Amino acid sequence: MKQLSIFQSMWGMEFDRPDGFQWTLEQKIQKIAEAGFAGVSFDVPHHNQAFVQQAQPLLKECGLKSAFNVFVNSSDSYRTVTQWASELDCPPEFIGIIGQISPWNTHDVAQQTREWMAIGQAAGIPTHVEVHRNCMTNDFLFTLQLMDEVPDLLMVADLSHALVNQEWYLPLSQDAQQLVSRFLQRTQAFHGRVGTREQAQVALSFPQHQPWFELFQSWWLEGFRSWQARNASTPDARCVFVCELGPPPYAITGADGHELSDRWQDALILKGTAERLWEQALSTNTMTALQES
């Protein structure tokens, strides 16, 4: 049966508070495990080799898997990452690349992307590309062109970046929705965050953000349905959804420097939302298949 694996971002467990408060690594992983998450997502090199290595026995003890978001600018830099990552006790289920090269020439970026994918294949680590600002997928339209150039490229959907990049209004236009649908047809993993056309991350519980939360839920539902259909012949396939609510400046703060909402509680809301939408997608796909048979 196709499964949804919900991960929590290690970056999302960090704080940037005026009082310097932080959870210990042990506390972070324990909270993630106790909340029922399936794994932890690390940002490399923000989380360096020593940090990731320190987390390995804790992940293993708690039965947690891992995934990486990796910021790289060359084939050599990615080869270095995959060499040590493949030897970890809990190697990443996949790596989402945030390519630190300029989105200027589609052909050149496509060639580099193919090299990264080949390096990942040689190391036995599925390698995808994340849509993200301040990198080669900064522009959503360029990203779609890159996907056309590399037909076997699968994507990590952090659509808050695409929304801010394009500054789409609500209600979403038909043209904009068609672009997102094209992207979701090639999405292999999802990052859970809700943004607006001006802000990459907003609190889920604030009334003014509900229309945006509803938009993202419609995207995740569509993405789940597409993923399930594409992986119908792979019964043991797992779809990873990462709750990735970052600390300030992603998280909005007040004049006192403290966050305006509880990101951990929002992460749990995202987890429950993804689980509900996954089941809804399964039910809808099953009904569609029965109608067509």
Number of C-alpha atoms within 10 A of each C-alpha: 9 16 14 19 18 26 28 32 26 21 17 21 23 19 19 15 15 9 9 7 10 13 12 11 16 13 12 17 24 15 15 24 20 9 12 14 21 20 28 25 25 23 18 19 15 12 16 11 14 8 14 19 16 12 17 17 13 15 22 12 11 15 13 19 20 21 22 22 23 23 20 21 17 15 16 13 13 20 19 12 19 23 14 13 20 15 10 12 14 21 19 22 17 20 28 23 28 24 26 15 17 15 18 10 11 17 13 13 21 18 13 16 24 17 17 25 23 17 21 22 13 13 18 15 19 17 26 24 27 30 27 23 17 15 19 27 26 21 19 23 14 16 23 17 13 23 20 13 17 16 9 12 19 22 23 27 28 22 26 24 27 24 21 19 18 15 13 16 12 11 9 10 10 9 9 13 13 11 13 20 16 12 21 25 18 20 23 26 27 25 22 26 24 27 22 22 17 15 16 23 22 25 22 22 14 11 9 11 15 14 13 18 21 12 16 19 18 13 18 24 19 18 26 29 22 20 22 22 16 13 15 13 10 11 11 10 15 19 19 21 27 29 27 24 28 20 19 17 11 14 22 18 15 8 7 8 13 16 20 14 16 12 22 16 12 18 23 17 15 23 22 13 14 24 16 12 19 22 16 15 22 17 13 13 17 13 11 11 11 9 8 7 5
